[in-house]
Amino acid sequence: MPRRKLRVGIIGVGGIAQAHMQGYAKLKDKVELVAFCDTILERAEKGAKEFGSPKAKCFTDYREMLELKDLDAVDICTPNKFHAPMAIDSLKAGKHTYCEKPMAMNTEEAEAMVRTAKETGKKLSVGYPSRFSDDAQLLKEMISAGELGEIYYAEASAIRRRGVPTWGVFLSKELQGGGPLIDIATHILDLILWLMGDYSKPVAALGTAYKKLAPLGGYNIWGPWDPKKFEVEDSAFGMVRLESGATIVVKSSWALNTEEPHPSYLCGTKGGAVLGGGSTKIFTQAHNRLIDLVPLPTQSRDSLIDREIANWVECLLEDKEPLVKAEEAAQVTRILDLIYKSAEAGQAINLI
Ligand SMILES: NC(=O)c1ccc[n+]([C@@H]2O[C@H](COP(=O)([O-])OP(=O)(O)OC[C@H]3O[C@@H](n4cnc5c(N)ncnc54)[C@H](O)[C@@H]3O)[C@@H](O)[C@H]2O)c1
């Protein structure tokens, strides 16, 4: 007998949800979008009209949506503040749950989400599309095969010279929890940790956060921001030591007087790599010479979000573990949280 399609509901039908819905639409034979929830009803209705199944239902209260008996999975695309409470309620309602990045506002929330997924036996994953790029997949294979040796130093950079998001609620401390560190460094830190394959405990951190350019305004690629609404940091930096002995330097900004692009680095005992600065390069040596390897671009044209949604759907249908495991996403939140706490305390934090 043919298996029925997976039935998914979306919470928060704003900007990023559009990319998710397009990803599901490309898997029409496997999945249908049957429920849409947004506090702004028109957004839910628009999503249902464009991407929903014929009898799709719309809600303004996600708890009512979670009461649907035949809903298999929920995809959370709301501001950061709601990720943890919505994901926990969704898992408890028996739904597999996919949550946009960052997983949560802080460590406690992230750990509660991981715990709830374990207790309910439902799958929980987080949106980190960078892992699905061809270069990331290549680096992962090379590192897993031991070709870079032990990676003991990394730089995770998410630096924008002037790229302050001026739409939505990105400048709200209450709704987002922070600025570029929680918003964009979360992507590159996840990628670096996954490539290193080092999820040992963070044992020390020194963080700093600044709001130097936010009050000044001026040029911005997405138009001027309102300094009065800028409640979060405009740049933040951290150095973290893991129990394994590895060091990770995290750099993030929405506004900083520096150069772009600002690549990230992985440094191992046998080789290294640069990524995110235009072209990926692998640093190695052979026959007593230093050699750079440059992977040529591939032909693939599908979006990274299409790939992450396809991975999530496949894992639900075939009962496999998604590429992004909840515990790994929680580690990203733990490290970012430590950097924020150190910045706030004005001193290093030692957890040994
Ligand atoms: N993966 C990526 O590259 C990426 C890109 C952009 C945003 N994001 C993440 O996605 C999330 C949403 O960002 P966005 O840019 O789509 O924001 P957005 O403001 O465009 O959309 C959020 C939507 O959630 C709705 N909403 C707010 N509170 C709600 C509630 N309690 N119940 C139901 N709906 C509610 C809003 O009305 C809005 O339509 C954020 O966590 C952000 O970090 C990820």
The ligand as a Gaussian input file, in Angstrom:
#p B3LYP/6-31G(d) Opt

LIG

0 1
 N       18.345000      29.991000       8.019000
 C       18.509000      31.255000       7.665000
 O       19.386000      31.582000       6.875000
 C       17.590000      32.293000       8.259000
 C       17.359000      33.482000       7.557000
 C       16.481000      34.404000       8.108000
 C       15.874000      34.154000       9.336000
 N       16.137000      32.998000      10.008000
 C       15.516000      32.732000      11.319000
 O       14.127000      32.526000      11.117000
 C       13.366000      33.090000      12.186000
 C       12.340000      34.049000      11.603000
 O       13.015000      35.048000      10.862000
 P       12.295000      35.800000       9.639000
 O       13.349000      36.591000       8.961000
 O       11.472000      34.856000       8.856000
 O       11.347000      36.789000      10.461000
 P        9.935000      37.404000       9.994000
 O        9.668000      38.512000      10.940000
 O        9.964000      37.687000       8.531000
 O        8.909000      36.192000      10.230000
 C        8.517000      35.751000      11.486000
 C        7.027000      35.456000      11.445000
 O        6.640000      34.905000      12.700000
 C        5.369000      35.458000      13.046000
 N        5.193000      35.331000      14.495000
 C        5.756000      36.063000      15.475000
 N        5.365000      35.609000      16.681000
 C        4.510000      34.563000      16.449000
 C        3.762000      33.698000      17.295000
 N        3.830000      33.821000      18.630000
 N        3.005000      32.754000      16.724000
 C        2.938000      32.623000      15.362000
 N        3.620000      33.437000      14.516000
 C        4.398000      34.393000      15.055000
 C        5.463000      36.894000      12.564000
 O        4.180000      37.495000      12.425000
 C        6.182000      36.721000      11.238000
 O        5.279000      36.527000      10.163000
 C       14.373000      33.742000      13.125000
 O       14.629000      32.895000      14.198000
 C       15.637000      33.898000      12.276000
 O       16.834000      33.778000      13.039000
 C       16.960000      32.066000       9.468000

